[in-house]
Amino acid sequence: MYAVQISATVQALPPRIQLQWESDPYGARSYTVFRKGRNATVWGTGTFLPGYATGFTDANVVSGGHYEYQVVKAGQGYTGYGYIYAGLNAPLRDNR
């Protein structure tokens, strides 16, 4: 499977969002984690991780913040993507 299935754990003190994913059985070469805020229209600069990485901790978050993450996996001849939306003590939104 080429997709990156991500889960997130949120911690209030100190504020951080930790992303986790399973290791790639086909031997990923690298992962790049991108983040954007709720109202952003473009992804920020990515953080490059080695292919054996199974997670990323974002300590640059604030209480009440909403963040969307994109994890891009570069494999041997393939690319996989995963997305997750997480917030730290963020109010719920009604999108009706």
C-alpha positions in Angstrom: 0.0 0.0 0.0 1.5 3.3 -1.0 -0.8 5.7 1.0 0.5 7.0 4.4 -2.1 6.2 7.0 -1.5 8.8 9.8 -2.8 9.1 13.3 -2.3 12.0 15.6 -1.8 12.4 19.4 -2.3 15.9 20.9 -0.6 17.1 24.1 -1.6 20.3 25.9 1.5 20.9 28.1 3.9 21.5 26.5 1.8 22.0 23.4 2.6 19.5 20.6 1.0 17.3 18.0 2.6 14.0 17.3 2.0 12.2 14.0 2.5 8.5 13.7 2.4 6.1 10.7 3.5 2.5 10.1 6.9 1.7 8.5 6.8 1.1 4.8 7.2 -2.6 4.0 8.6 -1.8 0.6 11.4 0.4 1.9 10.6 4.1 1.7 13.5 6.4 0.8 12.2 9.4 2.7 9.2 11.2 4.1 8.4 14.9 3.9 5.9 16.4 6.4 4.1 19.6 5.4 1.8 21.7 7.6 -0.7 24.5 7.0 -3.1 26.4 9.3 -6.8 26.3 8.9 -7.1 29.4 6.7 -3.9 28.8 4.7 -4.1 28.1 1.0 -0.6 26.8 0.5 1.5 24.2 2.3 4.4 25.5 4.4 8.0 24.4 4.0 8.3 20.7 4.5 10.4 18.8 7.0 12.5 16.1 5.5 12.7 12.7 7.3 14.6 9.5 6.5 12.8 6.5 5.1 12.9 4.6 8.4 10.9 7.4 10.2 7.5 6.4 11.7 6.5 9.7 13.1 7.0 13.4 13.5 6.4 15.8 16.5 5.3 19.3 15.8 6.1 21.5 18.9 5.4 24.7 17.0 1.6 24.7 17.8 -0.6 26.8 20.0 -3.7 26.1 22.0 -6.8 26.8 20.0 -4.9 26.2 16.7 -6.1 24.0 13.8 -3.5 22.3 11.6 -3.6 20.2 8.5 -0.7 17.9 7.7 0.4 16.3 4.5 2.9 13.4 4.7 4.6 12.5 1.4 6.4 9.2 1.1 9.1 8.8 -1.6 9.5 5.1 -2.3 11.4 3.0 -4.8 9.5 4.1 -8.0 6.4 5.4 -6.2 5.0 8.2 -4.1 2.5 7.9 -1.4 0.4 10.6 0.4 -1.4 10.9 3.7 -3.4 13.8 5.2 -4.7 14.5 8.7 -6.3 17.5 10.4 -5.6 18.1 14.1 -6.2 20.8 16.6 -5.1 21.6 20.1 -8.0 22.6 22.4 -9.6 23.9 19.2 -13.3 24.8 19.2 -15.6 22.6 17.2 -16.9 24.1 14.0 -20.3 23.7 12.4 -19.9 23.6 8.7 -23.6 23.7 7.8 
